[in-house]
């Protein structure tokens, strides 16, 4: 099996790192005022990592070429960021 690095792989790794960071140091380090929500936020980041990795596997089945995967996944990340900023 050929291993391919894609943007959603990087994002899921980032979510995993954030989940571990929040579990170790607590939610106060990321700007939250309530310290008890650290575990819940860690679980949410872990869920996001799982959802993003599942989406990556689905997109790999639809687009077998690496160049097309990069274009589609970068477009998805950009669209998600724009929607986040508009809602915020």
KELUM-767904 format. One record per residue (C-alpha): residue in one letter; x, y, z. Coordinates in steps of 0.1 Angstrom, whole numbers, plus 5000, padded with zeros to 4 digits. Each point is the difference from the previous one (the first is absolute). Last residue first. Layout:
AXYZ;...
***
This chain:
X482153395140;X497649864974;X501850164971;X503449905014;X498949645004;X498549994965;X503350144985;X502049745019;X497849724989;X500250114964;X503850025002;X500349665015;X497749854974;X501950174972;X503249875014;X498549655001;X498750024964;X503350134985;X502249765020;X497849704991;X500250104963;X503850015001;X500249675018;X498049814974;X497549745012;X497250255007;X496749845012;X501649745023;X502650255014;X497150245007;X498449745023;X503249935018;X500650375006;X496450045013;X500649725025;X503350185011;X498150325004;X497249845021;X502549825022;X502150315006;X496850205007;X499049735026;X503450035017;X499650385001;X496649965016;X501449755025;X502750255010;X497450275004;X498149785023;X503149925021;X500950365002;X496650125010;X500850015037;X502450294997;X497450264992;X501550324987;X500949874966;X503050154981;X501949704986;X502149965032;X496950015022;X498749684983;X502449775019;X503749944996;X500049624994;X496649944986;X500150334980;X503449904985;X498849654992;X496950134982;X502150274982;X502549744987;X497149784988;X498450304982;X503350094984;X500449644988;X496550024985;X501050324982;X503249864986;X498249694987;X497350244986;X502750174979;X501249684984;X503149785005;X499849694979;X501149655012;X500049744972;X498749665010;
***
